[in-house]
Amino acid sequence: MRGDLIRILSSVEEKANELKLDGFNPDVVLVGAEAYRFIRAQVNEEFGGDEEVLELSGLVVRIVDELGGDAVVIDSKALGYAPAAKRFRVV
């Protein structure tokens, strides 16, 4: 449903903005397998087709099975030495 897709995109943008305010440059969204399936279904329902989701709000999407129904917006260049990640619930 459109509301779920809007909620997800808003969460991605909110977390990315929080990281930017902390001085980071978010560039990747890590999503759990369950979350990815949900997001993909929402996107394909909204826009038709059966496409893969490669980015959300301009951030590259990467699947990390262990995250389950969650997603994490990260600055991949700063992640190892700073708290450059913001997690949120998708499903």
C-alpha positions in Angstrom: 0.0 0.0 0.0 1.1 3.5 -0.7 1.1 4.5 3.0 3.7 1.8 3.8 6.0 2.9 1.0 5.7 6.5 2.1 6.4 5.5 5.7 9.6 3.6 4.7 10.9 6.4 2.4 10.2 8.9 5.2 12.1 6.8 7.7 15.1 6.5 5.3 15.2 10.2 4.8 14.7 11.0 8.5 17.6 8.7 9.5 19.8 10.1 6.7 19.1 13.6 7.8 20.0 12.7 11.4 23.3 11.3 10.2 23.9 14.5 8.2 23.3 16.6 11.2 25.9 14.6 13.1 28.4 15.4 10.3 28.2 12.1 8.3 27.5 11.5 4.7 25.0 8.6 4.5 25.3 6.6 1.3 23.9 3.1 1.9 20.8 1.5 3.3 21.3 -2.0 4.7 18.0 -3.9 4.8 17.1 -7.3 6.2 15.9 -10.0 3.8 12.3 -9.8 5.2 12.4 -6.0 5.0 13.7 -6.2 1.4 10.9 -8.5 0.3 8.3 -6.2 1.9 9.8 -3.0 0.3 10.1 -4.7 -3.1 6.5 -5.8 -2.9 5.4 -2.3 -2.1 7.4 -0.7 -4.9 6.2 -3.2 -7.5 2.6 -2.8 -6.3 2.9 1.0 -6.6 4.8 1.1 -9.9 4.0 -2.2 -11.6 6.4 -4.8 -12.9 8.8 -7.1 -11.0 11.9 -5.0 -10.6 14.6 -5.2 -8.0 15.0 -2.2 -5.6 18.5 -0.8 -6.1 18.1 2.4 -4.1 15.8 4.2 -1.7 15.8 8.0 -1.5 19.1 8.1 -3.4 20.9 5.7 -1.1 22.2 2.3 -2.4 20.4 -0.7 -1.0 22.3 -3.7 0.3 20.7 -6.8 1.8 21.9 -8.2 5.1 19.9 -11.3 6.0 20.6 -10.9 9.7 18.7 -7.6 10.0 15.4 -9.4 9.4 12.6 -6.8 9.2 14.9 -3.8 10.0 17.0 -1.4 8.0 20.0 0.7 8.8 21.1 3.9 7.1 24.9 4.2 7.2 27.8 6.3 6.1 29.9 3.4 4.8 33.2 5.4 4.9 32.8 6.3 8.6 31.1 3.1 10.0 34.2 1.4 11.3 35.4 4.3 13.5 32.3 6.3 14.4 28.6 5.8 15.3 27.6 6.4 11.6 24.4 4.3 11.5 20.7 4.8 12.3 18.4 1.7 12.5 14.7 1.6 12.0 11.9 -1.0 11.8 10.4 -1.8 8.3 8.1 -4.8 9.0 
